[in-house]
């Protein structure tokens, strides 16, 4: 959880706000990288973080026997 929060803070605060000017010197497909991080990169990163969180919580549920699956492995 701490690692996911650290990645979130890095992408949203550091890349999107603090380092936006230096990142704007790098262009990808004619868009400044700082602008891309502030507008779309952070959203893509957040979606991946949510996916990782859901998969990790599902594994923890299985590990501690509180999952929402039946004996055959199907969701209830």
C-alpha positions in Angstrom: 0.0 0.0 0.0 2.8 2.4 0.8 4.5 1.7 -2.5 1.3 2.4 -4.4 0.8 5.7 -2.5 4.4 6.7 -3.1 3.9 6.1 -6.9 0.7 8.1 -6.8 2.4 11.0 -5.0 5.4 10.9 -7.4 3.2 11.0 -10.5 0.6 13.4 -9.4 2.6 15.9 -7.3 6.2 15.6 -8.5 5.8 14.9 -12.2 2.6 16.8 -12.6 3.5 19.9 -10.6 7.1 20.2 -9.4 8.9 18.9 -12.4 6.6 20.1 -15.1 8.9 22.7 -16.5 12.0 20.4 -16.9 9.8 17.7 -18.3 8.4 20.1 -20.9 11.8 20.2 -22.6 11.2 16.6 -23.6 8.6 16.1 -26.4 6.8 13.0 -27.4 4.6 13.2 -30.5 4.9 17.0 -30.4 3.5 17.2 -26.9 5.7 18.3 -23.9 6.2 15.5 -21.5 5.2 17.6 -18.5 1.9 18.5 -20.1 1.3 14.9 -20.9 2.0 13.8 -17.3 -0.3 16.4 -15.9 -3.2 15.7 -18.3 -3.1 12.0 -19.3 -0.1 10.2 -17.9 -1.3 10.6 -14.3 -4.8 9.2 -15.3 -3.2 6.1 -17.0 -0.9 5.6 -13.9 -3.9 5.8 -11.5 -5.8 3.2 -13.5 -2.8 0.9 -13.4 -2.4 1.5 -9.6 -6.1 0.6 -9.1 -5.7 -2.6 -11.0 -2.6 -3.6 -9.0 -4.4 -2.8 -5.8 -7.4 -4.9 -6.7 -5.2 -7.9 -7.8 -3.2 -7.6 -4.6 -6.2 -7.4 -2.3 -7.8 -10.4 -4.2 -4.6 -12.4 -3.5 -4.6 -11.4 0.2 -8.3 -12.4 0.5 -7.4 -15.8 -1.0 -4.4 -16.2 1.3 -6.4 -15.5 4.5 -9.5 -17.5 3.5 -11.9 -14.6 3.2 -12.2 -14.6 -0.6 -15.5 -14.4 -2.4 -15.0 -17.6 -4.3 -16.6 -20.9 -4.1 -14.8 -24.3 -4.0 -14.4 -24.3 -7.7 -12.7 -20.9 -7.8 -15.7 -19.1 -9.3 -16.8 -15.8 -7.8 -20.0 -15.9 -5.8 
